[in-house]
Every structure is written in C-alpha cells, then in structure tokens.
Amino acid sequence: MTNLATIGHNLPPTDAEILADKLSENSVKDIQEMNILLSHDVPIVETEEDAKQAVAFIDKLKSLRKRFEATHKTEKAPYLEMGRVVDGFFKGKIESIEAFQKKYSSPVNAFLTAKAEAERKALFERQERARIEAEALAEQARIHEAENIKDTANDLMEAAIDAENKADAINKYATQAKNASLAKIRTDSGIVLSQRTKWVGEIEDIGGVDLLKIRHFFKEEDIQKAINAFVRDGGRELNGVKIYQKSEI
C-alpha cells in the first residue's frame, strides 16, 4: 500500500486507494522504464547518426506509450461497461419522468397563463377607470375654476392628478409585471406554484445567424475544432488564423 496509516488509524483503504495500488503494481515495469526514458536529456542532432539514435529512442517512447494506452483501455473497460449499465438504468427512467412531468404540467401552465392574462386585463381596466376618473375630475376643476370657486377647483385638480398618477402606476405595473407576480397558486401543503419567464433564442435560419455577435461566447477549443475541420475540408485562408504546412516526425 502506498498510503501509510497514521497512529490510531484503523480505517480500511478506500476502493479508490485499492485501485490506485493495483494499477501501480500491474504497471510497475512500464513505470520503471518510463522513469528511465524520461530522465534522458533532449538530444543535440547534428549528424545523420545522431538522428538515427534519436529515432530509435523515439520508437521506444512510442512503444511504451502504446503499452500504457493498451493497459489503460483494458483496465478501464469494465468500469466503462458498469458505468453504461448504471447510466442506462437511470437515464430512461429520469427521461420518462421528465417527459411525463412536462406533459402533466402543460395544462397547469396554460391555466397560469390564462390567470395572469386575466389579472393583467383587470389591471388595465382599473387603469382605464382611473384615467376616466382623472379626466372627469379635471373637467370639474375647470368648471369650478370658470365659476371662480378656486378652493374647490384646486382640490378637484389635485384629486385629478392623484387619479392620473394612479393610472400611470397601474399601467406601468401591468405592462412590466411578469406572470410569476400576477398568477400564483398555493397548495394546502404550502407549495407555491408560479411561472418562470426567461428569454430564449431559437434558430430559425442557421445560415443567417450573426456569428460575430456571439463569438465571445464560444470556447477557444470549440473555435479551434471548427478551424481544424475548415482546414481538413480544404480551407486555406481565414482571417485571424495562420494556416500552414506543419512538419513533424
């Protein structure tokens, strides 16, 4: 075991620790060879003989890497298979629940939408009544002003302004309020149900998507992957990209 127990420690090794030790034991010779090979200095190649010796060394590195890759594949295979079994067992069940939940939620969502629209309509009606009231009060204020009943005219005009402000406030709320604020349902158990509103974007024409506006949201590795595909497809000119023939052994 590579992990030494401390004083008073009587816990058994974890599965991960056991596996790490097992992998080390199974690859002990390859690890020893790796340590020896990686301790070499990078060669200075000035002659063809130097190049031949370097190539022979590179071949050892390649052979060792392939052995590690083969062992890696062999050791990981049963865990991959077990992972697939676990994924398959739960994935279908989770997807079935999600699909049915979405289907079951559809009429509730429609009800909440209708409830919110009804509440919004009622708010606009209140706003209209307040507006009409404000106009009527303003008209009465003008009449009293014409009859030189100034105190009453001032009171009526202030009331008209209050009614107008109320109408504006109701209109602003009705226009800006989200459905979650307008329609809620509370169950007997205390669950509060409302709608969540969010902005989404759906592709209508893939060719018309303005990629320049969203380029900052691409990861560099995603862009590099697209560039590699572009070059493999024969692309040889691309702004911001150096495309050239790279030589390697």
Stockholm file with secondary structure:
# STOCKHOLM 1.0

chainA/1-249         MTNLATIGHNLPPTDAEILADKLSENSVKDIQEMNILLSHDVPIVETEEDAKQAVAFIDKLKSLRKRFEATHKTEKAPYLEMGRVVDGFFKGKIESIEAFQKKYSSPVNAFLTAKAEAERKALFERQERARIEAEALAEQARIHEAENIKDTANDLMEAAIDAENKADAINKYATQAKNASLAKIRTDSGIVLSQRTKWVGEIEDIGGVDLLKIRHFFKEEDIQKAINAFVRDGGRELNGVKIYQKSEI
#=GR chainA/1-249 SS CCSCCCTTCCCCCCHHHHHHHHHHHHTHHHHHHHHHHHTSCCCCCCSHHHHHHHHHHHHHHHHHHHHHHHHHHHHHHHHHHHHHHHHHHHHHHHHHHHHHHHHHHHHHHHHHHHHHHHHHHHHHHHHHHHHHHHHHHHHHHHHHHHTTCHHHHHHHHHHHHHHHHHHHHHHHHHHHCCHHHHCEEECTTSCEEECCCCCCCCCSCGGGCCHHHHGGGSCHHHHHHHHHHHHHTTCCCCTTCCCCCCCCC
#=GC SS_cons         CCSCCCTTCCCCCCHHHHHHHHHHHHTHHHHHHHHHHHTSCCCCCCSHHHHHHHHHHHHHHHHHHHHHHHHHHHHHHHHHHHHHHHHHHHHHHHHHHHHHHHHHHHHHHHHHHHHHHHHHHHHHHHHHHHHHHHHHHHHHHHHHHHTTCHHHHHHHHHHHHHHHHHHHHHHHHHHHCCHHHHCEEECTTSCEEECCCCCCCCCSCGGGCCHHHHGGGSCHHHHHHHHHHHHHTTCCCCTTCCCCCCCCC
//
